[in-house]
């Protein structure tokens, strides 16, 4: 298991957990950061922070500190574990 900030640009992960304060978790969950959601690293700022991630058809910029508290697993690991992979927040909410 890795944290979101470790993903290279172009790499995808499946959200496992948000290790953040509840208010921040709720805010991110409303933007699609829900368990089993697919997240792709799209681009990084020239200085390396923030990073833009693609989730549920949106582009969200997160600081390294926040992305370091989001645990992800590789897509193939999620598939082999039998866990459903949600491509959109509505699928994860079911």
C-alpha positions as CSV (number, residue, x, y, z in Angstrom):
1,X,0.0,0.0,0.0
2,X,1.2,3.5,-0.8
3,X,0.1,7.1,-0.2
4,X,-1.2,9.3,-3.0
5,X,1.7,11.6,-3.0
6,X,4.0,8.7,-4.1
7,X,2.2,8.1,-7.4
8,X,4.1,9.3,-10.5
9,X,2.4,11.5,-13.1
10,X,0.2,9.2,-15.2
11,X,0.0,6.6,-12.5
12,X,-3.4,5.4,-11.1
13,X,-4.3,4.2,-7.6
14,X,-7.5,3.0,-5.9
15,X,-8.5,5.0,-2.7
16,X,-8.2,2.9,0.4
17,X,-8.4,5.4,3.3
18,X,-8.3,9.1,4.2
19,X,-6.1,9.6,7.3
20,X,-7.2,13.2,7.8
21,X,-9.3,15.2,10.2
22,X,-13.0,14.5,9.8
23,X,-13.8,17.9,8.3
24,X,-11.2,17.5,5.6
25,X,-12.4,13.9,5.0
26,X,-15.9,15.1,4.5
27,X,-14.8,17.9,2.1
28,X,-12.8,15.5,0.0
29,X,-15.5,12.8,0.0
30,X,-17.9,15.4,-1.4
31,X,-15.5,15.8,-4.3
32,X,-15.3,12.1,-5.0
33,X,-12.5,10.9,-2.7
34,X,-14.5,7.8,-1.6
35,X,-13.4,4.3,-0.9
36,X,-12.5,2.3,-4.1
37,X,-12.5,5.4,-6.3
38,X,-9.9,5.5,-9.0
39,X,-7.4,8.4,-8.8
40,X,-4.9,9.4,-11.4
41,X,-1.9,11.8,-11.0
42,X,-2.3,14.3,-13.8
43,X,0.5,16.9,-13.3
44,X,2.7,18.5,-10.7
45,X,3.6,22.2,-10.2
46,X,7.1,23.0,-11.3
47,X,8.3,23.2,-7.7
48,X,6.5,19.8,-7.0
49,X,3.6,21.1,-4.9
50,X,0.6,21.1,-5.4
51,X,-0.2,18.1,-7.6
52,X,-3.3,17.8,-9.7
53,X,-5.2,14.5,-9.5
54,X,-8.1,13.3,-11.7
55,X,-11.0,11.7,-9.9
56,X,-14.6,11.2,-11.0
57,X,-14.1,13.4,-14.1
58,X,-12.7,16.3,-12.1
59,X,-9.3,17.7,-11.6
60,X,-8.4,18.4,-7.9
61,X,-5.2,20.1,-6.7
62,X,-3.8,18.8,-3.4
63,X,-0.8,19.8,-1.4
64,X,1.8,17.2,-0.6
65,X,0.8,17.2,3.1
66,X,-2.8,16.3,2.3
67,X,-1.9,13.7,-0.5
68,X,0.5,12.0,2.0
69,X,-2.4,11.2,4.2
70,X,-4.5,9.4,1.5
71,X,-3.7,5.7,1.2
72,X,-4.1,4.0,-2.2
73,X,-3.5,0.6,-3.6
74,X,-2.5,-0.3,-7.2
75,X,-5.5,-1.0,-9.5
76,X,-4.4,-4.6,-10.2
77,X,-4.2,-5.3,-6.4
78,X,-7.7,-4.0,-5.9
79,X,-9.0,-6.2,-8.7
80,X,-7.3,-9.3,-7.4
81,X,-8.6,-8.7,-3.9
82,X,-12.2,-8.9,-5.3
83,X,-12.9,-5.3,-4.2
84,X,-15.1,-3.3,-6.6
85,X,-13.3,-0.4,-8.3
86,X,-15.5,2.7,-8.5
87,X,-14.8,4.8,-11.5
88,X,-17.3,7.5,-10.3
89,X,-18.4,8.6,-6.8
90,X,-21.9,7.3,-7.5
91,X,-20.6,3.8,-8.0
92,X,-18.7,3.9,-4.7
93,X,-21.7,5.1,-2.8
94,X,-23.8,2.0,-3.7
